[in-house]
Structures are given as C-alpha cells and as structure tokens.
Amino acid sequence: MLGQEAAKMKRETGWLGSHLIQLEVTFRQNSQIKAVNQAFHLVFPVVLVGTLADMVRQTWLASTGYYFQTLHVGDWLMQRTVLKHYLSLLSAGTLGLVAMFMAFAVSYYLVAPVTKRTTDRLMVGVVAVTGLKFFNVDRLTLLNGQPVQWLSNNLGISGILVGILIGLIVGDGYRWGIQHWLLAEERLGQTMTIASIWLLVLAAGGLAWTLTQKGSLNATFLSLARWPFPLPHQLPGLLGFNLLTGLCQWLGILGPVASVGGQSVEAAQNLASVLTHAGWQIPHPITIHTVVDVYTNFGGPGMMLGLLLAIYLGHSNGAQRRVGAACLLPTLGNYNAPLMVGLPVVLSPILGIPFLVTPVVCSLLSWTCLQLHWVPAVAYPIANGTPGILQGFLGTGGNMAALALAGVELLISVLIYYPFVKWSRLAGEAAHHAEKTSH
C-alpha cells in the first residue's frame, strides 16, 4: 500500500517533487526539527503582532513612510507622537524578544516528550533563555568591572538562529540528563542539579566568548550578510549578495540586512544628477539598491509576495491560506518575518529552494534590462513600506517600463514558487499522516 502511494505521488509530482517531498517528510520527522517547527507555531502570533506594529509605525506614522506621505497622515491624525511611542513599545516587547522565545520553546518541546513534570519542562526553557543572555553581554561593561549590561538588540528576529541553536543544545543536554540520571527518585534534586550544571557550563561559554570575541554570537552570524563583495556594481557581486542574504534569512537571521558600504553615497549622487541635469543620466545605474532592493524584495527578501500569491493561486491547504491571509498586510509592506515564521520558510528544504533561486533570477533580469537601457535606473528616494511592485515605478518618476518589469518579475516569482508550495503542502500532509500512524 505504501509503495502504491509513493508511486502515485511520483506520477503526480514528478521525480524532483517526489524526492523533495520525501526529504521534507524525513526532515520534519526529526525530533530536533519537530521541536523547532513547534516553536515557530508558538511564536508566530508574537511575530505577527510585532511586525504589524512596526509596519504601522514606520509606514503610517513616520514622515518617511509611504502611507504617511500619500494619505497626508500628519494633517488629520491626532496624538501621532503618543501612538508612535505605543507602537514602538509593542514592537520592542514582541519582535525584540523573539530569539529568547525561540530558545525557551525549542528546549521546552525537546524535553516535553521525555517527562511529564511541568517543572522540568519549564526549567529547561529558563536555562536556555539564561544561556542566550550569557552570549549577549556588553563586553566593555564586563571587562571594566561595571554592572553587566545585555545586548538587547541581538535578542530579536535577527537572533532567531542563535535562539534555535541555544535551545537545541540546552534541550538535548537536559533531556539526556533526565533520561540517564541515576537518582531518578529524587526529582527535586535531579532538577536542581541538571539546571545548575547547565547554568555553570553556559556561563563559562559566554565568558569565554566575551573575552575572546569583540562581537556577540548573533553579530558574528549577521556579519556574513554584510560581506564586502569586491564587485558590488557587477553581476557576480549582486548575485553573491542575493544568495548570502537569502541564506542568512533562510537560517533564521531575519530583519533588515545592511547593504554593501557606500550605497547611500551613490544613491545621493544619482539623485543629484537627475535633479541638476537634463535627461536621466545617472553615474551609478548598477548598484544593490537599483537592482536588488527595488526589483527582488517584493514582500521582503526572497520575493515573498510571489510566495503569497502562489499560495492563493495553487491548491494550498487551509493552514497555508490562513497563514497567508494573516500575513497579507505586512507582506504588501515588504515585511517578510511573519510569513517566514508562519509557514515556516525558515529551515524548510522545499521552500528554501525557490526562496534562494527567485531573487537571483529576478536580479539577472533586472541587471539585463538596466544594461540594455530598457528601463531607467531608480534615482528618487523610495518611502518605507512602498508596495514592492511600485518601487521601480515611483523611483524613476513614473516610468511605465519600470512598472512593466516589476510586473514581469512578480509573475516569474509566482511561477517559480508555485510547484514548491504544492510540494510543501503534500509533504506536510504526508508528515502528519506518518505521525498519526506511528502513534
């Protein structure tokens, strides 16, 4: 029976689809990945609320926001400053602590299957959160003998990867201790001993890192996405930046990623040239901003707007559609964190492929059109939260060729994502069926 189902799936999805589905099912059945995915489901509402708050603050209430400028929000909204403060607090209290939530949840879900004691389940989460803090210490306060301060900026969505790693390490170690502890009758002593050992080990690891490294663990991972490519204005540098940014995002380093140095200066020179000279002759037509930021980040890095449309155009299941509906507003504003966590795209073998490939294909097309002068390069500043498909149009002063290019690239992204969304749905159903039959 299982062989017949596998043969049927292979006929429906093809060789590539069937192999990717099998890989995804095996991946999801791993206890480590299962705990990570359960943690994503737990923190998704927190990420969604925080992202919506951050989006409203930056796009509706800030003077550089798209809706603030187009709807003249400053002329009619009362108490705008108070509302900005409120949304800043809401965003910081949610998005700013996501890495801690992930460390807690991953370790909790790893220990939950081996013990029914609530104390053990909660204690491992507390230990994981504490360990994450040990690796996010303000180095100068520790070395100068001052009261220790924490690097709270590294505990948000850009620290999800570190939170996952800490949660896995602590959760696995704690679980091993529960399963192999000799004095199992003394439960309180067992809990205290295991927790104390892990706190001492993590504190020693955090101290060793702080004394030998100038940056935090999270900053070390994030620095990979700020690679100083030697050819930022040529195709290899653009594609390399795309791939590295996508890889970091897929691993869980979410949030804005800094571009190659000097981009702001070049953007200012492009704008000055357009304002002071006749025609549209700009000195830097090929930059990460004019190619990558404008044409490959619809819905955020990875062309997530294409993924969202593929979910609704394809035969997606109810769970995928509900996540897509919840993430519609932030995705239209180019905030991809809710969709990355909600599906999840992070650490998904199937969805990771189009997530990495789509921006590269769109960058190739954008670079070609700019090189052949089929579209002008963007010169005008683009307001925060401008819908991705309108960025090229508005940044070129209303050029229809730029709008057409954006439309073509959005269509290409949907076509690339479409089969992978279907395969991801089938993999999820197969994994769920396999879990039910195993019980």
PyMOL commands that set and color helices and strands:
alter all, ss='L'
color gray80, all
select helices_A, chain A and resi 2-29+31-61+66-70+73-76+80-114+118-134+139-143+152-155+157-180+187-212+217-226+235-251+263-276+288-295+304-313+318-326+328-332+337-342+349-371+388-395+400-438
alter helices_A, ss='H'
color red, helices_A
deselect
rebuild
show_as cartoon
